[in-house]
Amino acid sequence: MKIPFDNSYATLPDAFYGRLDPTPVKDPKLLAWNADLAALLGIEGDDQDELAQIFGGNQVPSGAAPLAQLYAGHQFGNFNPQLGDGRAILLGEVVGRDGVRRDIQLKGSGPTPYSRMGDGRAWLGPVLREYVISEAMHALGVPTTRALAAVSTGEPVLRETGPLPGGIVTRVAQSHLRVGTFQVFAHRGETENLKALTDYAIARHYPDADGPLDLLRAVCAAQAELIAQWMSFGFIHGVMNTDNCSISGETIDYGPCAFMDAFHQGRVFSSIDRQGRYAYGNQPQIAVWNMAQLATSLLQQMDDKEAAVEEATEIVHGMPDLLEAAWLRRFTAKIGISSPKPEDVDLINELLGLMQSDGADFANTFRALCKDDARDQFANREAYDAWARIWRLRIDNEPDPFANMQSANPAVIPRNHRIEQMIEAAVEGDMAPFERLTAALATPFAETDPELQRPPTEDEIVPATFCGT
C-alpha cells in the first residue's frame, strides 16, 4: 500500500503533540473501506489484510509521522486546561488529487499521553455511527470530517454496560485544529507557540487572512455557515465543546449527535447534556460563545491589546448577523424561495411552530413540501392550510420552486433508530444494515429506499445518544 504522506503538523514544536505509534490490536478485521475517498487521497492498494493491519494500528505505513495532538477546551462551559487526543493518533497528512491537504487519523487506537486514565479505545458502535453519519453529512453537502475505514479489533472494550467489541475508525479532516488548540497555549502563556499555531492555521486554511484577527473573522464566517447547514437538516451535534469546534469549519466529533425526527427547538439527545446547553435551538448562540473563546485566546499574542480587543469584540458581535443570514438562506431554499426577504423569517418560524406543536417529522415534512403534499404531516390541518395559502402566494413567482426544493430537502437521513439497529446487527456480525444505510445515504436527495424514510414507531424511538468513551 502507498499513502502519499506530506506531513506538516509534525514539523511544529514538540510542545504541540506527543509522538507515539498506535497500540497494536489482537485480530484486526476490515469492516468498511471508502474506496472513493481513498482515490481522492491518492492512496494506492486494496489488499484487505493489509488495510486491516494499517488501519487497525498494527502496521505503521511508510512516510507516516504518528502523533497525538495537544489541546484544551471548555466542556459544557467548564474549562479543562489540558485535554488532547486521548484515543486518537494522527498518522500524517496527504495532499489529495483535488489539491486539498487532509489529516488521516486513527480513532480508538490506544492510550496516549493525554488519555487521562482512559483506555484509548473505542467500541464498535460509535465507530460505525461516526462512519455512517460523517459520510451522510458529506453527501448532504455539509463540511465534515470523513470516514476512510472501519476496523474491528478482536478485543473487548470495557464500558459501564460491560465488555463490548472494539473498533477503530479512520477519520479524514482538513485538519484537527480546534478552538481548544489555541486555548491550551493561551492559557499557558506560551506566546511563541500561540503565534506559531496562528501562522500555521492561516497558511493551511485561510491563506488570504492578514493576522490573528483576520483569522478570527474567517473562522466566524465558516462556523456561521456550518451551523446554518446543521439546522437546515435537523442535525444536533450534541457536544459543542470548544475542543470539538474545528478551525476549518468542518463538523468534527460524531459522539452523541443525532438527526431529529419530530421537530422541537429544545430537542436534546446527548446523554451528558443534562441542562440542554447544546439543544438544537441553542446551537447558534453556542457557536458565538465558542468564537468568543477563540478571540480571547488569539488576543494573547497581540501587542496593542486594547485596540485588538475592540476589533475582536466587533467581529464576534457581528456573528449573530452572519448566522441569521445563513439560516435564512438555508431555510428559504427549503420552502422554494431563491431570493430571501426579511419577512420570510416569520413565514419559516410559523411553519416551524406548527411542526413543533404537532410533533411533525422534520425531514418528511420538508420533503413533502417539495410536492406540495405536507398536509398529512400535521394534526392541526386547518392551521397548516392557513400557512400554506400564504406560502403558495409567496412562491408564486419563483422559477420552478418545487424542483429546486428537492435539492435542499433530503429524502433520507441517518435516523437514530436505524443507526441503533445497524449497530446491533453489526455486533452480531451482520453488516447488511450498515451497507444498506451507507448506500442510501450516499444519495440522500433521491428516493431510493422509501422504507428508510419512515420515522420510528413508538417502540423504536431512541431517546438518548452516547459519546462512547
Residue pairs with C-beta under 8 A, 6 or more apart in sequence:
1 43
1 44
1 45
1 47
1 50
1 51
1 54
1 61
2 43
2 44
2 45
2 62
3 41
3 42
3 43
3 61
3 62
3 63
3 64
3 91
3 92
3 94
3 104
4 41
4 42
4 43
4 63
4 94
4 95
5 61
5 62
5 63
5 64
5 65
5 91
5 92
5 93
5 94
6 92
6 93
6 94
6 95
6 101
7 63
7 64
7 65
7 92
7 93
8 93
8 101
8 200
8 204
9 16
9 17
9 67
9 69
9 90
9 93
9 103
9 175
9 200
10 17
10 19
10 65
10 67
10 92
12 196
12 197
12 200
13 193
13 196
15 70
15 185
15 190
15 193
16 69
16 70
16 193
16 197
17 67
17 68
17 69
17 70
17 90
18 67
18 68
18 70
18 84
18 112
18 113
18 114
19 65
19 66
19 67
20 66
20 67
20 68
20 89
20 112
20 113
21 57
21 60
21 66
21 89
22 57
22 58
22 60
22 66
22 89
22 106
22 109
22 110
23 57
23 109
23 110
23 111
23 120
24 56
24 57
24 58
25 56
25 57
25 58
25 153
25 154
25 155
25 166
25 168
26 153
26 154
26 155
27 153
27 154
27 155
28 52
28 53
28 55
28 56
28 57
28 58
28 151
28 152
28 153
28 154
28 168
29 52
29 56
29 151
29 152
29 154
30 48
30 51
30 52
30 55
30 149
30 150
30 151
31 128
31 150
31 151
31 152
31 167
31 426
31 431
31 434
32 128
32 131
32 147
32 149
32 150
32 431
32 434
32 438
33 46
33 48
33 51
33 148
33 149
34 135
34 146
34 147
34 148
34 149
35 46
37 146
37 147
37 148
37 172
38 46
38 148
39 97
40 96
40 97
40 98
41 94
41 96
41 97
41 102
41 104
41 148
41 172
42 94
42 95
42 96
42 97
43 94
45 51
50 59
51 149
52 151
53 59
54 60
54 61
55 106
55 148
55 149
55 151
55 168
55 170
56 151
56 153
56 168
57 89
57 106
57 109
57 110
57 168
60 66
60 91
61 91
63 92
64 91
64 92
65 91
65 92
66 89
66 90
66 91
66 92
67 89
67 90
68 84
68 85
68 86
68 88
68 89
68 90
68 112
68 113
68 114
69 84
69 85
69 88
69 90
69 176
69 181
70 82
70 84
70 85
70 114
70 181
70 184
71 83
71 84
71 178
71 180
71 181
71 183
71 184
71 243
72 79
72 80
72 81
72 82
72 83
72 180
72 183
72 184
72 187
72 242
72 243
73 79
73 80
73 83
73 178
73 179
73 180
73 183
73 241
73 242
73 243
73 244
74 80
74 180
74 183
74 241
74 242
74 243
74 290
74 293
75 83
75 241
75 243
76 241
76 272
76 273
76 275
76 277
77 277
79 183
79 187
81 184
81 187
81 188
82 114
82 184
83 114
83 116
83 180
83 184
83 243
84 112
84 113
84 114
85 112
85 114
85 176
86 111
86 112
86 114
86 115
86 116
86 118
86 120
86 469
87 107
87 108
87 109
87 110
87 111
87 112
87 115
87 118
87 119
87 120
87 121
87 122
87 469
88 105
88 106
88 107
88 108
88 109
88 112
88 171
89 105
89 106
89 109
89 110
89 112
90 103
90 104
90 105
90 176
91 104
91 105
91 106
92 103
92 104
93 101
93 102
93 103
93 104
94 101
94 102
94 104
95 101
95 102
96 102
100 174
101 174
101 175
101 204
102 172
102 173
102 174
102 175
103 171
103 172
103 173
103 174
103 175
103 176
104 148
104 170
104 171
104 172
105 170
105 171
105 172
105 173
105 176
106 168
106 169
106 170
106 171
107 122
107 127
107 130
107 168
107 169
107 170
107 171
108 120
108 121
108 122
108 127
108 153
108 166
108 167
108 168
108 169
109 120
109 168
110 120
110 121
111 118
111 119
111 120
112 120
118 469
119 157
119 158
121 153
121 155
121 157
121 166
122 157
122 166
122 167
122 168
122 169
122 468
123 157
123 159
123 164
123 165
123 166
123 167
123 468
124 152
124 164
124 165
124 166
124 167
124 423
124 426
124 427
125 164
125 167
125 423
125 427
125 468
126 167
126 169
126 254
126 255
126 466
126 467
126 468
127 150
127 167
127 168
127 169
128 150
128 167
128 169
128 422
128 423
128 426
128 434
129 254
129 419
129 423
129 468
130 147
130 169
130 171
130 254
131 147
131 150
131 169
131 438
132 147
132 414
132 419
132 422
132 434
132 437
132 438
132 441
133 254
133 257
133 414
133 419
134 144
134 145
134 146
134 147
134 171
134 251
134 254
135 146
135 147
135 438
135 441
135 442
136 413
136 414
136 441
136 444
137 144
137 235
137 251
138 144
138 146
139 441
139 442
139 443
139 444
140 229
140 233
140 410
140 444
141 229
142 226
142 229
142 230
142 233
142 235
142 251
143 222
143 225
143 226
143 229
143 248
143 249
143 250
143 251
144 250
144 251
144 252
145 171
145 172
145 173
145 246
145 250
145 251
145 252
145 254
146 171
146 172
146 173
147 169
147 170
147 171
147 172
148 170
148 171
148 172
149 169
149 170
150 167
150 168
150 169
150 170
151 167
151 168
151 169
151 170
152 165
152 166
152 167
153 165
153 166
153 167
153 168
154 166
155 166
156 163
156 164
156 165
156 166
157 163
157 164
157 165
157 166
158 164
159 468
164 427
165 427
173 246
173 248
173 250
173 252
174 204
174 205
174 248
174 250
175 201
175 204
175 205
175 246
175 247
175 248
176 246
176 252
177 197
177 200
177 201
177 204
177 205
177 246
177 247
177 248
178 242
178 243
178 244
178 245
178 246
178 247
178 252
179 242
179 243
179 245
179 247
179 290
179 291
179 293
179 294
179 297
180 241
180 242
180 243
180 245
181 197
181 247
182 194
182 197
182 198
182 294
182 297
182 298
183 242
183 293
183 297
185 191
185 193
185 194
185 197
185 297
186 194
186 296
186 297
186 298
186 300
187 297
189 300
191 300
191 301
194 297
194 298
194 300
194 301
195 301
198 212
198 215
198 298
198 301
201 215
201 247
202 209
202 211
202 214
202 215
205 218
205 247
205 248
206 214
206 215
206 218
206 219
209 215
209 217
209 218
212 298
212 299
212 301
212 302
212 308
213 298
213 308
213 311
213 312
213 315
215 298
216 291
216 294
216 295
216 298
216 312
216 315
216 316
217 315
219 247
219 249
219 291
219 294
220 291
220 315
220 316
220 318
220 319
220 322
221 322
222 248
222 249
223 245
223 249
223 287
223 290
223 291
223 319
224 287
224 319
224 322
224 323
224 325
224 326
225 249
225 322
225 326
226 249
226 250
226 251
226 287
227 283
227 284
227 287
227 323
227 326
227 327
228 323
228 326
228 327
228 329
228 330
229 326
229 330
230 236
230 237
230 251
230 283
231 280
231 283
231 284
231 327
231 330
231 331
232 327
232 330
232 331
232 333
232 334
232 408
233 259
233 363
233 410
233 413
234 259
234 260
234 263
234 280
234 362
234 363
234 413
235 257
235 258
235 259
235 260
236 257
236 258
236 259
236 260
236 267
236 268
236 269
236 270
236 278
236 279
236 280
236 283
237 244
237 251
237 253
237 257
237 278
237 283
238 255
238 256
238 257
238 258
238 268
238 269
238 270
238 273
238 278
238 465
239 253
239 255
239 256
239 257
239 270
239 272
239 273
239 278
239 467
240 278
240 283
240 286
240 287
240 290
242 290
242 293
242 294
244 252
244 253
244 255
245 252
245 287
245 290
245 294
246 252
255 270
255 465
255 466
255 467
255 468
255 469
256 269
256 270
256 271
256 272
256 273
256 464
256 465
256 466
256 467
257 269
257 270
257 465
258 269
258 270
258 416
258 462
258 465
259 362
259 363
259 413
259 414
259 415
259 416
260 267
260 280
260 362
261 361
261 362
261 363
261 415
261 416
261 455
261 456
261 461
262 359
262 360
262 361
262 362
262 455
263 352
263 355
263 356
263 359
263 360
263 361
263 362
263 365
264 280
264 356
264 359
265 279
265 280
265 281
265 352
265 356
266 276
266 279
266 280
266 281
267 279
267 280
267 281
268 276
268 278
268 279
268 280
269 416
269 462
269 463
269 464
269 465
270 278
270 464
270 465
270 467
271 464
271 465
271 466
271 467
272 467
273 279
276 282
277 286
278 286
284 320
284 323
284 327
285 320
287 319
287 323
288 316
288 319
288 320
288 323
291 316
291 319
292 316
295 312
295 313
295 315
295 316
298 312
299 305
299 308
299 309
299 312
302 308
324 345
328 340
328 344
328 345
328 348
329 340
330 408
331 348
332 338
332 340
332 344
332 348
333 404
333 405
333 408
334 366
334 369
334 405
334 408
334 409
335 347
335 348
335 351
335 366
335 369
335 391
335 395
335 405
336 369
336 395
336 398
336 401
336 402
336 404
336 405
337 344
337 394
337 395
337 398
337 401
338 398
338 399
338 401
338 404
344 394
347 387
347 390
347 391
347 394
350 387
351 387
351 391
354 360
354 378
354 380
354 383
354 384
354 387
355 362
355 365
355 377
355 378
357 380
358 377
358 378
358 379
358 380
359 379
360 377
360 378
361 377
361 455
363 409
363 410
363 411
363 412
363 413
363 453
364 377
364 453
364 455
365 374
365 377
365 378
366 374
366 405
366 408
366 409
367 409
367 410
367 411
367 453
368 374
368 376
368 377
369 405
369 409
370 402
370 405
370 406
370 409
371 402
372 388
372 392
372 402
374 384
374 388
375 381
375 384
375 385
375 388
377 384
378 384
395 401
398 404
406 445
407 445
409 445
410 444
410 445
411 444
411 445
411 446
411 447
411 448
411 453
412 440
412 441
412 444
412 447
412 448
412 449
412 452
412 453
413 441
413 444
414 437
414 441
415 452
415 455
415 456
416 456
416 461
416 462
416 465
417 456
417 460
417 461
417 462
418 433
418 437
418 452
419 437
419 462
420 462
421 433
422 433
422 434
422 437
425 431
425 432
425 433
425 434
426 433
426 434
436 449
436 452
437 452
439 448
439 449
440 448
440 449
440 452
447 453
456 462
